[in-house]
Amino acid sequence: MIKKVPFEELKTRMERFRLKMDETNPEWQIVVIFSKVNQYYFTGTMQDGMLIIPRDDEAVYWVRRSYERALDESLFPRIKHMHSFRDAVAEHRNLPKAVYMETEIVPLALCQRFLKYFKFEDVKSADRQIASVRAVKSKFELSLIEQSGRIHKKIFEERLPEVMYEGMSEAELGTHLFTIMIEEGHHGLSRFGMFDTDMILGNICFGESSIYPTNFDGPGGNLGLSPAVPLFGNRERRLGKGDLVFVDVGCGVDGYHTDKTMTYMFGKPLPGYVLDIHRKCVDIQNEIASMLRPGAIPSEIYNKVMGSLSDDFLENFMGYGSRRVKFLGHGIGLVIDEPPVIADGFTEPLQEGMVFAIEPKKAIKGVGMVGIENTFVVTTEGGKCVTGDHPGMIPVY
């Protein structure tokens, strides 16, 4: 049975987007959406096609492949079939000079093929407006995120420790983890918005593998499967007594993600100073969560927290050596790395219903990456955690 996005949900999303365009770009006349994630957000299906949103007319979802599947999955009111852009342009006359598009996503070659038939003179960005609307989740969206959070909590706190054994590789643990996640209801991938970013689950690491250099914009590292696939977990790195196990992966239900990091002590406890640093990261997470209220400014949260930390603690905080990232948390929803971000420069006030993954972490040479990450919903009472409140460093021995 196909679980469809309700019609009223789609209608409200489109209305909110139109209002945002009116507010920020009052001269706008037409928006064209190509990315599959944004197609899904506005139509409830993701196909090879484009969504055309005229200012003064009803939006049309033009689908090349698969038109039949789009009709099966979507309650969007106007879905039409096209073989090429030529079919669609025939029904859109008197085009304005400028079109708003996802300039962060659409490749130049696709844009040029589109402009061959749709003779716009100028291309402007609708990225911020789409991101702003997507950032505030509805009750429908929050219900899926909360379901994902429950799955995440159960897997990390109950099921994953049961499959760890001495001598297993990171890749083997990742394979067990993926199987368990699918069994529990995970939708099967961790989707990112960052350009050209592949991901299976996330980082599955033993010891210092968790601080190995990576192209991914996060505090942790990962040896990965190979230079061609620097993801998932390494086949050669084997689990031994005394290892820190660092697992940072996304989970999702029907497109909506949660993000969570859990740490484990395999075989024997880690040294006391390591546990002290880890507990400090948990305290930082909880402090940030308490500030996730409507009206709070992300950059002010970031600067307040960072300004409270000693120079000694800041060394290797949020990344090892020169590889530190400049955020403490990120928005999450249809992709794991959505705006807004708990970082300097993000000055738009938080709104109730926004969702953040908060991830204070610190690298320790000879040990790996300690710290924590959980997913929180912005409420009037502060951040509501949907992925569980276990502080980590679960003993497995």
Secondary structure, 3 states (H helix, E strand, C coil): CCCCCCHHHHHHHHHHHHHHHHHHCCCCCEEEECCHHHHHHHHCCCCEEEEEEECCCCCEEEEEECHHHHHHHCCCCCEEECCCHHHHHCCCCCCCCEEEECCCCCCHHHHHHHHHHCCCCEEEECHHHHHHHHHCCCHHHHHHHHHHHHHHHHHHHHHHHHHCCCCCEHHHHHHHHHHHHHHHCCCCCCCCCCCCCCCCCEEEEEHHHHHCCCCCCCCCCCCCCECCECCECCCCCECCCCCEEEEEEEEEECCEEEEEEEEEEECCCCCHHHHHHHHHHHHHHHHHHHCCCCCCCHHHHHHHHHHCCCHHHHCCECCCCCCCCCCCEEECCCCCCEEEEECCCCCCCCCCCCEEEECCEEEECCCEEEECEEEEECCCCCCEECCCCCCCCEEEC
